[in-house]
Amino acid sequence: MYSSSVTGSHHSLEAPSFGTATAKCAQLFIQQKEKTEKQIKILQNALDRINYKCEFYRIAKEKGTTSVPGLREELSMKFLNKEEETV
């Protein structure tokens, strides 16, 4: 609520204190950001696995077999071990 103070014939409005409300809003957005980043990581992991499978079966179809020596390892390094590369 706004409180008014009367000074002569002029009215002025004082804004409520937003310090606590602002801090709470900021914390809520930080928490939402963290949740969203976790969801993105989960979805990215799922997408990486799908890309791995798509590439595996594309190559297997091209070669006429799923028994291509080293293919799983090569594709695993390319699509599934991204975190190990950045460490």
C-alpha positions in Angstrom: 0.0 0.0 0.0 1.0 3.5 -0.6 1.0 6.0 2.2 0.3 9.6 1.5 1.6 12.5 3.4 0.1 15.9 3.2 2.4 18.9 2.9 0.4 22.0 2.6 -1.9 21.5 -0.4 0.5 19.1 -2.1 0.1 15.3 -1.8 3.0 13.0 -2.2 3.1 9.2 -2.4 5.8 7.1 -0.8 6.7 3.9 -2.5 6.7 0.8 -0.3 10.0 -0.9 0.5 10.8 -3.4 -2.3 14.1 -4.7 -0.8 12.8 -7.9 0.7 10.3 -8.5 -2.2 13.1 -8.0 -4.7 15.4 -10.4 -3.0 12.7 -13.0 -2.9 12.0 -12.6 -6.6 15.6 -12.8 -7.4 16.0 -16.0 -5.4 12.9 -17.5 -7.2 14.4 -16.7 -10.6 17.8 -18.2 -9.6 16.0 -21.4 -8.4 14.0 -21.5 -11.6 17.2 -21.0 -13.7 18.9 -23.9 -11.9 15.9 -26.2 -12.4 15.8 -25.2 -16.1 19.5 -25.8 -16.6 19.2 -29.3 -15.0 16.3 -30.1 -17.4 18.3 -28.9 -20.4 21.2 -31.1 -19.3 18.9 -34.1 -19.1 17.4 -33.3 -22.5 20.8 -32.7 -24.0 21.9 -36.1 -22.8 18.8 -37.7 -24.4 19.5 -35.9 -27.6 23.1 -37.0 -27.6 22.0 -40.6 -27.2 19.5 -40.3 -30.0 22.1 -38.7 -32.3 24.5 -41.6 -31.4 21.8 -44.2 -32.4 20.8 -42.4 -35.6 24.5 -42.2 -36.7 25.1 -45.8 -35.7 22.2 -47.2 -37.7 22.9 -44.9 -40.6 26.4 -46.3 -40.9 25.2 -49.8 -40.2 22.7 -49.6 -43.0 25.4 -48.2 -45.3 27.8 -51.0 -44.4 25.0 -53.7 -44.4 25.8 -54.8 -40.8 25.8 -53.6 -37.2 29.1 -55.4 -36.7 31.5 -52.6 -37.8 34.7 -52.9 -35.9 35.3 -49.9 -33.6 32.1 -48.1 -34.7 30.4 -48.1 -31.3 33.6 -46.8 -29.6 34.1 -44.1 -32.2 30.5 -42.9 -32.0 30.5 -43.1 -28.3 33.5 -40.8 -28.1 31.8 -38.4 -30.5 28.3 -38.3 -29.0 28.3 -39.7 -25.5 31.6 -38.8 -23.8 31.4 -35.0 -24.2 31.8 -34.3 -20.4 35.0 -36.3 -20.3 36.5 -34.1 -23.1 35.9 -30.9 -21.2 37.4 -32.2 -17.9 
